[in-house]
Amino acid sequence: MGIYSRDYIRDQRPSGGFGVPGGQWAIKYLLIANITVFFLQNMFAGGPPGQGVVAEWLALSRQDLFPSFQIWRLVTYGFCHGSLDHVAFNLFVLWMFGRGVEPILGSNEFLAFYLTGVVISGLCYVTVQVVLGIPAGVIGASGGVMAVVFLTAMYFPRMKVLVMFIIPAELWLLAVLYAVIDVWGMTNPGSGVAHAAHLGGAAFGVVYRYYNWRLMPWWNRLRSGSSPGIGARKRPKVRLYRPTKESLDNRVDDILEKIHREGEASLTDEEREVLKEAGQRYKNR
């Protein structure tokens, strides 16, 4: 039984039903944080939530970065929303798709991925505003949410979803549709929708998965003051016994069942090396 014949690894709907898998906390805290900020926006609004004092403190625009250099807004804008529909849709999509990839990445890595997606989306939006000379600001989690949607589409391209809650489609097709709508929307910068932020988040989700990035090791090195490049001590590579074809297949079966039960983040270094060895062998057949 070859490694590529196991369809449940990438193509089935993630397990866990409609709830967040046990032990996963990042999505729960992101939902709570967004709801709390929206509640504060309404409490101190004096008008629409997107125009109150909270939004003024947390929203993002090019003037806030240049020359004010209020860089925290690259994160905080992603927790503000302009209406109940806005926050409800973003949080529903985050919950729906994020619960499929958080068990794979682990909660710490998922949170780092999401917040980085928010930052990159904000930078893309500000860049377009600088080019077009438009001073409008932006609020909303849409850029980070789009990063999650496209990352999920990279992991589970054949997951079935309901477009407009009616039309069944595979997730890769929905992601392409989102991208086309946002590219088209870029031709109408006065629409009031941050299409550049959406596209920035989508691109980050695709690149993150394509290059198999991990952000937490980089962050841990940064906090410890060490560099992943010059001056970093390399750990010795693990040398594995090269098993026979039959024993390797059995070992791969056990590891893939573990991924199915517990997620990719549960694998040890040795198990990852076994999968790498198996992939090379199957490729050379």
MORA-V221544 format. One record per residue. N is the residue number from 1. SS is DSSP state (helix for helix, strand for strand, loop for the rest). PSI is psi as a letter, one per 20 degrees, with the letter a starting at -180 (none if undefined). OMEGA is omega in whole degrees, -180 to 180 (999 if undefined). Layout:
n->[N:N]
ss->[SS:SS]
psi->[PSI:PSI]
omega->[OMEGA:OMEGA]
This chain:
n->[1:2:3:4:5:6:7:8:9:10:11:12:13:14:15:16:17:18:19:20:21:22:23:24:25:26:27:28:29:30:31:32:33:34:35:36:37:38:39:40:41:42:43:44:45:46:47:48:49:50:51:52:53:54:55:56:57:58:59:60:61:62:63:64:65:66:67:68:69:70:71:72:73:74:75:76:77:78:79:80:81:82:83:84:85:86:87:88:89:90:91:92:93:94:95:96:97:98:99:100:101:102:103:104:105:106:107:108:109:110:111:112:113:114:115:116:117:118:119:120:121:122:123:124:125:126:127:128:129:130:131:132:133:134:135:136:137:138:139:140:141:142:143:144:145:146:147:148:149:150:151:152:153:154:155:156:157:158:159:160:161:162:163:164:165:166:167:168:169:170:171:172:173:174:175:176:177:178:179:180:181:182:183:184:185:186:187:188:189:190:191:192:193:194:195:196:197:198:199:200:201:202:203:204:205:206:207:208:209:210:211:212:213:214:215:216:217:218:219:220:221:222:223:224:225:226:227:228:229:230:231:232:233:234:235:236:237:238:239:240:241:242:243:244:245:246:247:248:249:250:251:252:253:254:255:256:257:258:259:260:261:262:263:264:265:266:267:268:269:270:271:272:273:274:275:276:277:278:279:280:281:282:283:284:285]
ss->[loop:loop:helix:helix:helix:loop:helix:helix:helix:loop:loop:loop:loop:loop:loop:loop:loop:loop:loop:loop:loop:loop:loop:loop:loop:helix:helix:helix:helix:helix:helix:helix:helix:helix:helix:helix:helix:helix:helix:helix:helix:helix:helix:loop:loop:loop:loop:loop:helix:helix:helix:loop:helix:helix:helix:helix:helix:helix:loop:strand:loop:helix:helix:helix:helix:loop:loop:loop:loop:loop:loop:loop:helix:helix:helix:helix:helix:helix:helix:loop:loop:loop:loop:helix:helix:helix:helix:helix:helix:helix:helix:helix:helix:helix:helix:helix:helix:helix:helix:helix:helix:helix:helix:helix:helix:loop:helix:helix:helix:helix:helix:helix:helix:helix:helix:helix:helix:helix:helix:helix:helix:helix:helix:helix:helix:helix:helix:helix:helix:helix:helix:helix:loop:loop:loop:loop:loop:strand:loop:loop:loop:helix:helix:helix:helix:helix:helix:helix:helix:helix:helix:helix:helix:helix:helix:loop:loop:loop:loop:strand:strand:strand:strand:loop:loop:loop:strand:strand:strand:strand:helix:helix:helix:helix:helix:helix:helix:helix:helix:helix:helix:helix:helix:helix:helix:loop:loop:loop:helix:helix:helix:loop:loop:loop:helix:helix:helix:helix:helix:helix:helix:helix:helix:helix:helix:helix:helix:helix:helix:helix:loop:loop:loop:loop:loop:helix:helix:helix:helix:helix:helix:helix:helix:helix:loop:loop:loop:loop:loop:loop:loop:loop:loop:loop:loop:loop:loop:loop:loop:loop:loop:loop:loop:loop:helix:helix:helix:helix:helix:helix:helix:helix:helix:helix:helix:helix:helix:helix:helix:helix:helix:helix:loop:helix:helix:helix:loop:loop:helix:helix:helix:helix:helix:helix:helix:helix:helix:helix:helix:helix:helix:helix:helix:loop:loop]
psi->[o:q:h:i:j:n:h:i:g:i:i:r:p:q:r:j:b:j:r:p:q:q:i:p:i:g:g:g:h:g:g:g:g:g:g:g:g:h:g:h:g:h:h:k:f:k:a:q:h:i:j:a:h:g:h:h:h:i:r:p:r:h:h:h:h:o:j:h:l:m:h:h:i:h:g:h:h:i:j:q:q:i:r:g:g:g:h:g:g:g:h:g:g:g:g:g:h:h:i:h:i:g:h:g:h:q:g:g:h:g:g:g:g:g:h:h:h:g:g:h:g:g:g:g:g:h:g:h:h:g:g:i:k:p:j:q:r:q:q:q:j:h:g:h:g:h:g:g:g:h:g:h:h:h:g:m:h:j:p:p:r:o:p:k:j:g:o:p:q:q:h:h:h:g:g:g:g:g:g:g:g:h:g:h:h:h:i:m:i:j:i:j:p:m:h:h:g:g:h:g:g:g:g:g:g:g:h:g:g:g:j:l:q:p:h:g:g:g:g:h:g:g:h:i:j:r:p:i:d:p:i:p:p:p:q:p:q:p:p:q:p:o:r:r:g:g:h:g:g:g:g:g:g:g:g:h:h:g:g:h:g:i:q:h:i:i:q:r:h:g:h:h:h:g:h:g:g:g:h:g:g:h:h:j:none]
omega->[-174:-176:-176:180:-177:-172:-173:-177:-174:-166:179:178:-180:180:178:179:-178:179:175:-179:-179:180:179:-173:-171:-179:-180:-178:176:177:-180:-178:180:180:180:180:179:176:178:177:-180:-179:-176:-172:-171:-176:176:-178:-178:-177:-178:-175:180:178:178:179:-168:-176:-177:170:-178:178:-180:179:-178:11:-171:178:176:-168:179:-179:177:175:-171:-180:-178:179:177:177:-174:-179:178:178:-178:-178:-178:-179:-179:-177:176:-180:177:179:-175:-175:-178:-179:177:-176:178:177:179:-177:-167:-172:180:-179:179:179:178:178:-177:-178:176:176:177:-179:-179:177:179:178:178:179:-179:179:179:179:177:-178:-177:-180:-179:-175:-174:177:-178:171:175:-179:-170:-179:177:179:178:176:179:-180:-177:174:177:178:177:179:-174:-174:-177:174:-179:177:179:177:-176:180:-176:-170:179:179:175:-172:-180:-180:178:179:178:179:176:-177:-180:180:-178:176:177:-180:178:179:179:-173:180:-176:-178:178:-177:-178:180:177:178:-177:177:177:179:-180:179:179:180:-177:179:-179:-176:-180:177:-180:168:-173:-175:176:177:-180:179:177:-180:-180:-179:178:178:-179:177:-178:-176:177:179:178:-180:176:179:179:179:177:-177:170:-179:-175:175:-178:-176:-179:178:178:180:180:178:177:-179:-178:-179:174:177:177:-180:-178:-167:-178:-177:-178:-178:-175:173:178:-180:180:177:178:178:178:178:178:-180:179:179:-180:-178:180:-177:180:999]
